[in-house]
Amino acid sequence: MMIIISKKRLAAAIAMLCALIPTAQGNAANKTKTDYKPQDYVWTSQSENSAGSMPCGGHDVGMNVWVENGDVLFYLSKSGMLDENNTLLKAGRFRLKIDGQPFCGDSFEQRLSLDDGAIYIKGDGTKIRIWADVYQPKVFVEIISAQKRNATLSYESWRYKDRLVTKAECQQGSYKWNIPKDCTTFADSIKAGKSTLDFWHTNRNNTVFDYTVEREGLSEIKDELYNPIGGLKFGGNITMPGFRFTGTSTGTYASTDFKAWNYTATDIRQATVSIDLYTGDTTVKPLSATKSKTQSAKWWHQFWQRSHIIAEGEAARMARNYELFRYMLGCNAYSEYPTKFNGSLFTFDPVFADPKCPFTPDFRKWGGGTMTAQNQRLVYWPMLKSGDTDMMAAQFDTYLRMLPNATRRTRFYWGHDGASFAEQIENCGLPNPTEYGKHKPGDDPGMERNAWLEYQWDTALEFCSMMMLAHEYSSMDITKYEPIIRQTLTFFDEHYQYIAKKLGVKPLTGDGKLMLYPSSGCETYKMAYNPSSVVAALQTVARQWTEYNGDSLNGIMKRIPEIPLHTISGDTCIAPAIVWARIQNIETPQLYPVFPWRIYCMGRDNLNIGRNTYLKDPHAVEMRATKGWKQDNIWAACLGLTDEALRLNSEKLADGPYRFPAFWDPGYDWAPDCNKGGASMIGLQEMLLQEKPDGELLFFPAWPRDINARFRLKATGGRTVEAEIRNGKIENKKVWKD
């Protein structure tokens, strides 16, 4: 009789044993562990416009900070500020003018201190410190001057009036190109006090959620569905001791007119402005600037101790930009919503990203409350090795909130169990209403009638895998996420048996396997039968689930088919699917069994099948690129193709076209392109550290021997791993359990 011990129980037992019997290797490593301090990033000249801004943030707040014509400006954003159209609105723009223009001389400096998460601006005896508190949505602006100065602080809003959303800017919300004629971004409420200002937005009860439910034929169960934006209130309060309200003014910045609420201070040497932000019922607790400065700086310093990468020579830029982007991810560490792939909280005036987009600062392509799952996953995969699994909760919690609607729509449309998570999915858990398409009588109401998205439900399996890996890497308690994994696997098992019985007589093939048809290899191989990306996902997640929980889900593993293979020029390669009807996009899903599913990669017996596919599949070769969400850099590293990995990751982690190096161009989406940032982080990590299935570590598996580098990264089993390569020799390998 075989006894199955789940990984959940096994991990607890191992943790207890490790506490009792620490390893000698672990003890030695802890004795020699030293603090890491990242280098500051510094500018010594002002910026031309908001595209030349620097990121700053914490908790769930992001700021774009820059100095232009002597004025200090910053955009302020907070996760979850979603209006009736599901547009992610900025909180506003702030402008600080100081008499005498101290920042216009040769002594000017703008410094991003990564170690304490703050921006410092100085010039002619005047210093400004800007930071966001890590533990709640609160921002501080500290002003210190060697001499008395007059200053004006302005809150600038373009939402001082209702604005019709034009068809050209429709992608900023969820309506996309099916925008209603009267679609409006409604005005905020703004109330000026003597030394304070309140601003807030309250959504109407009728929103794009109601449009989505009706369009997708779910009105009958509307009252049962989760609605995240109906009646939502969000906003903030500005407290400005020493400043007095002096009236309003108007102006234009970039492409957009605005109204400013102006506050003036006279003969100040020191002042501290605080901004509290909220969404829904959240409130900000009283907190002094001194305490916030101390506790937030401590958090950022500890953040950099989790992991870091240092490289020399031609790879130094890769390591620096990796670090700058990881900082941007840390700015949204503890939010309700995940970091958006299409700009995060750091979008700037859209005309500077695309001259064809002269819209308000709220604009971004591909929506605010809409999630393109294939893009979104790349932002979160690198957090496993960087040790930032606590930051993954925002993404996991989003799926947890969406789960009831995903299961209800499955039951309503098809009458079986499981959660169907669409590829273009709303924050309510339903497909984007425009991508859902137009349905005629007799159409399958649960399927998106969309050439790119039809039958694509498998990306949710990547987030399921991340949840279980987060448990393996850091012992994260994922108990509350277990229903997501169980219901996602159940959907594929039950739905494809359901489809098979609709198309024929038997629910399974002759050898008892699921018939994954119609299915989809990403957005590319459409109307596919057993696409390799879906098969590999099901194999891996079902195995992980059984190992973690001991639950076989009624024997699902035995019903998952084999990954399809074929021969190219006499060599065995991974096939995109057994058959497919057309190629719709430019992805390479036949390499997903390499990453994220790690079936054909370093440390596996069938590595050559992965390499053959990468090198010989004509579609894989033709579509190779480093733009946007392209993943060739990751696959090259996972396959141990060192020269190729260096070339692609160097291109991927090159400076972006804007002043801040990790503000990458829109790619296929929007700027700063965060799915490019995530894919870049993964690629660099894989060059430095990989694991075999049994947990054996592979040090520098795709790293050039002539480039010096060192790293601290995380591995499964709660391990922290350090190593160095110097003059071609791998040394100083250390592994310990935290």
C-alpha positions, 0 to 999 in steps of 0.5 A, spaced: 500 500 500 502 506 497 502 512 502 501 519 499 504 525 503 502 531 501 507 537 500 503 541 505 504 536 510 511 535 508 514 542 508 511 543 515 515 537 517 521 539 514 521 546 517 520 543 524 526 538 522 530 544 520 529 548 526 532 542 530 538 541 526 540 547 522 545 545 517 553 546 517 552 550 510 547 554 513 550 556 519 557 558 515 553 562 510 549 566 515 556 568 519 558 571 512 552 574 510 553 581 509 548 587 507 547 589 500 546 597 498 544 598 491 547 604 488 543 611 487 540 613 481 542 620 479 540 626 475 544 632 475 539 636 470 532 637 469 527 634 465 523 636 459 517 633 461 513 628 464 516 622 460 523 624 463 520 622 470 523 618 476 519 612 479 517 613 487 512 609 491 510 604 496 505 600 499 500 601 493 502 608 491 506 610 485 509 617 483 512 620 477 517 625 479 521 630 475 523 637 475 521 642 469 523 649 468 525 649 476 518 646 478 518 640 482 512 636 479 509 629 480 503 625 478 500 621 483 497 614 482 494 609 487 492 602 485 484 600 485 482 607 483 477 605 478 472 609 475 465 607 472 468 605 465 474 601 469 479 606 467 485 607 472 485 614 474 490 618 477 489 621 483 492 628 480 498 632 478 502 636 484 507 642 482 511 645 487 514 652 485 519 655 490 521 662 489 528 664 486 528 657 482 533 654 486 533 648 482 535 651 476 543 652 477 549 648 477 548 645 483 541 641 481 541 634 483 535 629 483 537 622 486 533 616 487 535 612 493 533 605 492 536 603 499 530 607 502 525 608 497 525 616 496 527 621 491 531 627 493 532 633 490 536 639 491 539 645 489 542 652 492 541 650 499 534 647 498 532 640 499 526 636 498 525 629 500 519 625 497 517 618 499 511 613 500 509 610 506 510 602 505 505 600 510 499 604 508 497 609 502 500 615 504 505 620 501 510 625 504 513 631 501 519 634 506 522 641 504 528 644 507 531 650 505 537 654 508 534 660 507 527 663 508 523 662 501 516 663 499 513 657 495 506 655 492 504 648 492 498 646 487 494 641 486 492 640 478 486 636 476 484 635 469 478 632 472 475 638 474 469 637 469 466 631 465 470 629 459 467 625 454 471 619 452 472 619 445 473 613 440 480 614 439 481 614 447 476 608 448 482 603 450 483 606 457 477 603 459 473 596 458 468 598 453 474 598 448 472 600 441 464 598 443 464 605 446 457 608 448 456 615 445 455 618 452 461 615 455 464 620 460 469 620 465 465 624 470 468 630 474 471 629 481 469 632 487 474 637 490 474 641 496 479 646 498 480 648 506 485 653 509 491 648 509 487 642 506 484 639 500 480 634 499 478 630 492 474 624 491 470 620 486 464 616 487 462 611 481 455 611 479 451 605 480 451 603 473 457 602 470 461 597 465 460 592 469 452 592 468 454 593 460 458 586 461 453 582 464 447 584 459 452 583 453 454 576 456 447 574 457 448 573 465 442 578 467 438 572 470 444 571 475 446 578 476 445 579 483 449 573 485 455 576 481 461 580 484 461 587 482 468 591 484 466 598 481 459 600 482 458 605 487 466 605 489 468 611 492 476 613 492 480 619 493 485 623 498 486 628 503 492 633 502 495 636 509 499 642 508 501 646 514 504 653 513 501 653 506 494 657 505 489 657 500 490 663 495 485 661 489 485 657 483 488 658 476 487 654 469 492 652 464 494 646 459 500 641 460 502 636 454 495 635 451 490 637 457 487 643 460 487 643 467 485 647 473 489 648 479 488 649 486 494 653 489 496 654 496 502 659 498 507 659 504 511 665 506 518 665 508 519 658 510 525 654 512 522 647 513 515 644 511 512 637 510 506 636 506 502 629 507 497 626 502 493 620 504 489 616 499 484 611 499 479 606 495 473 604 498 472 603 505 480 603 507 482 609 511 489 612 513 491 612 520 495 618 523 502 617 522 508 622 523 513 623 517 519 621 522 516 615 523 514 613 516 521 615 514 524 610 519 520 604 518 519 605 510 527 606 509 528 600 514 523 596 509 526 598 503 533 596 506 530 589 508 527 588 501 534 589 498 537 583 502 532 578 500 536 578 493 540 582 488 544 581 482 551 584 480 555 584 474 561 587 471 563 589 464 557 588 458 552 585 463 553 591 468 547 594 465 543 588 465 543 588 472 542 595 474 536 595 469 533 589 473 534 592 479 531 599 477 525 595 475 524 590 481 524 597 485 518 599 481 515 592 482 516 594 490 512 600 489 506 596 489 508 591 494 501 591 498 496 593 494 489 590 493 490 590 485 496 587 482 501 591 478 499 592 471 503 590 465 501 596 461 504 601 465 503 599 472 502 606 476 507 610 472 504 612 466 505 619 464 502 623 459 500 619 453 502 624 447 510 622 449 509 615 449 505 615 442 504 622 438 497 619 436 495 619 443 494 627 445 489 624 451 489 626 458 494 623 463 489 617 465 490 614 458 493 607 457 492 602 452 489 595 454 485 598 460 485 599 467 481 594 470 482 589 464 487 584 465 491 581 459 493 574 463 498 572 458 502 579 459 500 579 467 503 573 468 510 575 466 510 581 471 509 575 477 513 569 475 520 573 477 518 574 484 519 567 486 527 567 485 527 575 487 524 573 494 518 577 493 513 572 494 509 577 499 508 581 493 505 576 489 498 576 494 495 582 490 495 577 484 493 571 487 487 575 491 485 578 485 484 571 482 480 569 489 475 575 488 474 573 481 473 566 482 465 566 484 464 569 478 468 565 474 465 558 477 458 561 476 458 563 469 461 556 468 455 553 471 450 558 468 453 557 461 455 549 461 451 546 467 458 543 470 463 545 475 469 549 474 472 556 473 473 558 466 478 564 467 478 568 460 484 571 457 482 578 457 478 578 463 475 584 467 476 585 475 470 582 476 472 575 473 468 576 467 471 576 460 472 583 457 465 585 454 468 587 447 473 581 446 467 577 448 464 578 441 458 578 438 453 572 439 448 569 434 442 564 436 445 557 437 452 560 439 456 557 445 454 563 450 461 562 454 466 562 448 469 568 446 467 569 439 474 573 438 479 570 433 485 571 438 481 569 444 477 563 442 478 557 447 483 560 451 483 559 458 489 556 460 493 562 463 490 561 469 494 555 470 500 559 470 497 563 476 495 556 480 502 554 479 505 560 482 501 559 488 504 552 489 511 554 488 510 560 492 509 555 498 515 551 496 519 557 495 517 561 502 512 556 505 507 561 504 500 559 506 496 558 500 490 555 503 485 560 501 487 559 494 486 552 494 479 553 491 482 557 485 487 551 483 482 545 484 476 549 480 481 551 474 483 544 474 476 541 474 474 546 469 478 543 464 477 536 466 469 537 466 469 542 460 472 537 455 468 531 457 462 536 456 464 538 449 466 531 447 459 528 449 456 534 445 460 533 438 460 525 439 458 519 443 464 518 448 467 523 453 474 520 452 479 518 447 480 510 446 486 510 451 482 514 456 485 521 455 481 528 454 480 531 447 482 538 448 479 540 442 477 546 440 483 549 444 488 554 443 496 555 443 496 562 446 493 567 441 496 563 435 495 556 434 487 556 433 482 551 433 487 546 436 487 539 438 491 538 444 496 544 444 502 543 447 502 549 451 495 547 454 497 539 455 504 541 459 500 546 463 495 541 465 500 536 466 504 540 471 499 543 475 495 537 476 502 534 478 504 540 483 497 539 486 497 532 487 504 533 491 502 539 495 495 536 497 495 529 496 488 530 492 488 526 485 481 530 483 478 524 481 484 521 477 485 527 473 492 525 471 491 519 468 486 523 463 491 528 461 494 527 454 501 527 452 505 533 449 505 532 442 511 531 438 513 531 431 520 531 427 523 537 423 529 535 419 530 528 423 530 531 430 524 530 435 521 537 437 515 539 441 509 540 436 504 546 437 499 541 437 496 535 434 493 539 428 490 546 428 486 551 423 490 557 423 496 561 426 493 568 428 498 571 432 506 571 433 507 567 440 511 561 440 507 556 445 510 550 443 516 553 447 511 553 453 513 546 455 520 549 456 518 555 460 514 556 464 513 548 465 520 546 465 519 539 462 524 540 456 530 544 459 536 544 463 537 538 468 532 534 464 533 528 460 530 531 454 533 537 454 535 536 446 527 536 444 527 543 447 533 545 444 531 542 437 524 546 438 528 553 439 533 552 434 529 548 428 522 550 429 521 555 423 515 559 426 519 559 433 525 562 429 521 567 425 518 570 431 524 571 435 524 577 438 526 581 444 520 586 444 515 587 449 512 580 452 517 576 447 520 570 451 525 568 447 530 570 452 527 566 457 527 560 453 535 561 451 537 561 458 532 555 460 536 551 455 543 553 456 544 557 450 549 561 453 551 566 447 544 566 445 541 568 452 546 573 453 545 577 446 537 576 447 537 578 455 542 584 453 537 587 448 531 586 453 534 589 459 537 595 454 535 602 456 528 604 454 527 610 450 525 615 456 530 618 461 529 613 466 532 606 464 527 601 466 521 605 463 521 601 456 517 603 450 510 601 449 512 594 445 505 591 444 502 594 450 503 601 453 509 605 457 512 603 461 512 596 459 512 592 465 511 585 461 517 586 458 520 588 465 518 582 468 520 577 462 527 581 462 528 579 470 526 572 469 531 571 463 537 574 467 535 570 473 535 563 469 542 565 466 544 565 473 540 559 477 536 553 475 534 547 479 533 540 477 526 536 479 529 534 485 532 541 487 539 540 485 541 547 484 545 549 477 549 555 478 550 559 472 547 554 467 547 560 461 552 565 464 558 567 460 565 564 463 568 571 461 563 575 465 564 576 472 558 576 476 555 574 483 548 573 486 543 572 491 537 569 489 531 564 492 530 557 491 525 552 493 525 549 500 526 556 503 533 556 500 537 563 499 542 561 494 549 566 493 554 564 488 560 568 484 563 567 478 570 570 477 575 569 472 571 563 469 571 560 476 565 559 480 566 560 487 563 562 494 557 558 493 552 558 499 546 556 501 541 557 507 534 556 509 531 563 512 
